[in-house]
Amino acid sequence: MNMNPQIHLTTGQFAKLIGVSKDTLFHYDKIGIFSPEIKAENGYRYYSIYQSDVFYVIAMLKELGVPLKEIKEYLEKRSPDELIRLLEKEANTIARKINRLQAMKQLIKEKLQITRVAIGINPFEIGYEEKGEAGLFVTEVKPLTDDKHIYDSYYHHYRLLEKYNIGISHSTGWMIDTKKISARDYLGYDYLYTKVDKKAYANFTIDKGTYLVAYHSGGYSSIDQTYERLTIFAKEHDLILTGFFYEDVLLDELSMEGFEKYLVKLSVRINK
C-alpha cells in the first residue's frame, strides 16, 4: 500500500491525534494488537487516520478491564457478528458499573448529609421528630450473648442483602422491642435492618408519626444509660412508647476511631 499524505500520519502525528505516547503505539505493535497500516522499507511507519476508531475501541475495552489478550483475540477474528457480541457484552458491563457508581454516589451523598447533621448534635438532648413511612429490610438476629452471635447476625443479614441485590445505603441498624427495654433487657435485639428505597424490597415499614429521639456517644457498653434516660423522660411526660426502638449509627469508624466513640441515634414511636 502506498503512503497517502491525506490520510496517513507518522507515529508522532497519530499519537498526538489520539492522545497517547509513541511508546504505547510501539508496545501495541510489538504485541500484535495494533500496528501501523504501512511499514515502509526506510523504517518509517504510517497510521491511517481511520485507524483511530479501532484504537478508541481498544482503549475503551482496556478501560473496562478487558485483558489485552482478549482484545487481540477479538481483533484477529473480527466480524460484524463478533462486534455485536462484544459490544452487547460490554454494554451490560457498563450498565452494571453505572448502577454501582450510582449506588456509591447515593451512599456518599447520604453519608455526607448524616455526618454534617451529626457533628451539630448535642448528645445530651432528648427531643421529638416527625417521621413519614419508611421501608426497611429486616432480618432476625441471634441472642447477642457473644461476638460470634453478633458476627452470625451480620453475616446472615449481608448475605440476604446480596441475594436480593440490595445496596447498603448507610450503616445497618438494630431494632429492639419496647417491651424488652421496659424489662431492662438492653441487648435483646430482635432485628438488623437496612433502609431501602424500593418498596418491593421492604419487608417491614416504619410507621409514620411522632418519635422520641436521644443520642448516645459512650459506646455500647453504656448504651443502657441512654435507654434509661429515654424511658424516664417518657414517664415524666406521660408518653407511651410503642413498637420498636431503632438504633442508627450516625458517626462510625469512617469518622471516629473506636466504636466507643460512635454516635448512635435512638428513636421510638410515641403516643401522647
ABEGO torsion letter per residue (X at the ends): XBBBAAABBBAAAAAAAAGBBAAAAAAAAAAGABBBABBBAAGBBBBBAAAAAAAAAAAAAAAAGBBAAAAAAAAAABBAAAAAAAAAAAAAAAAAAAAAAAAAAAAAAAAAAAAAAAAABBAABBBBBBBBBBBBBBBBBBBBABAAAAAAAAAAAAAAAAAAGBBBABBBBBBBBAAAAAAGBAABBABBBBBBABAAABABBBBBEBBBBBBBAAEAAAAAAAAAAAAAAAAAAGBBBBEBBBBBBABBAAABBEAAABBBBBBBBBBX
